[in-house]
Amino acid sequence: MTAVLDNLAELYRYQGKYEQAGIYLHRSLAIYEKHLGPENLSTSAGIISLGIFYQTLGNYDLAETLFQRALAIRERHLGSGHQSTAQCFGHLAILYRGEGSYSKAEPLLQQAVATRERLSGPDHPATGLALHSLALLYQRQGKNKQADALYQRVLAIYEQHLGKTHPRTLRVKNDYEHALEKHL
């Protein structure tokens, strides 16, 4: 049932029908909490979905609270070195990066990269995703050399595993070209 509610919420969110999306996300989370408990690992998925929703709406304080709650659940159940926990680090870091709180975002992204490298390997696309987020942060901080090195590494990973015309590869290439234009 929660999967259906989550899918409906996602559909409404993409259509810009945020009120309906919020209703379904809250309903889904209520079901998780009622049947599995508020601290259950599966409940954290509903919490993250709601956090992403509020981040989309610009309610960063509530999104942060939800992401931190999900992170605490996942750290308690899985430890800080698990892939699902790294996902929470990434959500929080992207939120902080968007707010301009770079000093909060950087250690979270570095931890997400380290976890992805350890679990998936240094050349895995999941690692590339975390590296791309860190490259974007370095770019915004004006750390151009670090950003350039990460963009090149992500492009190599994506071109090898996904191909030169994959949407992720093209997005990184576009971001990198934009970064180069800004600091040349």
RAQUINOR-V772260 format. One record per residue. N is the residue number from 1. PHI is phi in whole degrees, 0 to 359 (999 if undefined). D_FIRST is the distance of its C-alpha to the first C-alpha in Angstrom with 1 decimal. Layout:
n: [N/N]
phi: [PHI/PHI]
d_first: [D_FIRST/D_FIRST]
This chain:
n: [1/2/3/4/5/6/7/8/9/10/11/12/13/14/15/16/17/18/19/20/21/22/23/24/25/26/27/28/29/30/31/32/33/34/35/36/37/38/39/40/41/42/43/44/45/46/47/48/49/50/51/52/53/54/55/56/57/58/59/60/61/62/63/64/65/66/67/68/69/70/71/72/73/74/75/76/77/78/79/80/81/82/83/84/85/86/87/88/89/90/91/92/93/94/95/96/97/98/99/100/101/102/103/104/105/106/107/108/109/110/111/112/113/114/115/116/117/118/119/120/121/122/123/124/125/126/127/128/129/130/131/132/133/134/135/136/137/138/139/140/141/142/143/144/145/146/147/148/149/150/151/152/153/154/155/156/157/158/159/160/161/162/163/164/165/166/167/168/169/170/171/172/173/174/175/176/177/178/179/180/181/182/183/184]
phi: [999/294/296/295/296/297/294/297/299/297/300/296/297/295/276/81/266/291/298/295/300/298/300/291/293/295/296/299/297/299/294/305/294/291/268/246/104/290/252/286/301/294/297/299/295/294/294/297/302/292/298/299/301/291/296/301/281/88/270/291/296/292/300/299/301/292/297/294/296/296/299/299/297/291/295/295/274/244/90/283/263/267/303/292/289/300/299/293/304/297/299/297/296/295/299/296/299/296/276/87/271/296/292/279/287/302/295/293/293/296/291/297/298/300/294/297/297/292/273/253/105/289/246/273/304/296/293/301/298/293/297/298/299/292/299/299/296/300/300/294/278/80/272/295/296/294/297/303/298/290/302/297/293/297/301/298/297/293/297/291/265/250/100/289/254/293/305/294/298/295/294/296/299/296/299/294/299/296/297/296/299/289/247/264]
d_first: [0.0/3.8/5.4/5.3/6.4/8.7/10.1/10.9/12.5/14.4/15.6/16.8/18.4/20.3/21.4/22.8/20.7/20.2/19.7/16.6/15.3/16.1/14.3/10.9/11.7/13.0/10.1/7.9/11.0/11.6/8.6/9.9/13.3/13.0/11.6/13.3/16.0/17.3/19.3/16.9/17.1/13.4/13.4/16.1/14.0/12.3/15.9/17.3/15.1/16.3/19.8/20.0/19.1/21.9/24.2/23.9/24.9/27.8/26.8/27.9/28.5/25.0/23.7/26.3/25.2/21.6/22.8/25.2/22.8/20.6/23.9/25.1/22.0/22.4/26.2/26.0/23.8/25.1/28.3/29.6/30.3/26.9/25.4/22.2/24.6/26.7/23.8/23.8/27.6/27.2/24.9/27.3/30.3/29.3/28.7/32.1/33.7/32.6/34.1/37.3/36.9/38.2/39.5/36.0/34.4/36.9/36.6/32.8/33.1/35.9/33.8/30.9/33.6/35.2/31.9/31.0/34.6/34.7/31.4/31.5/35.1/37.2/36.8/33.1/31.1/28.8/32.1/33.2/30.2/31.2/34.8/34.2/32.7/35.8/38.1/36.8/37.4/40.9/41.6/40.9/43.0/45.9/45.8/46.6/47.9/44.8/42.6/44.7/44.5/40.7/40.3/42.7/40.8/37.4/39.0/40.6/37.3/35.4/38.3/38.6/35.0/33.5/36.6/38.7/36.7/33.2/31.5/31.3/35.0/36.0/34.3/36.1/39.3/39.0/38.4/41.3/43.6/42.8/43.5/46.8/47.9/47.4/49.5/52.2]
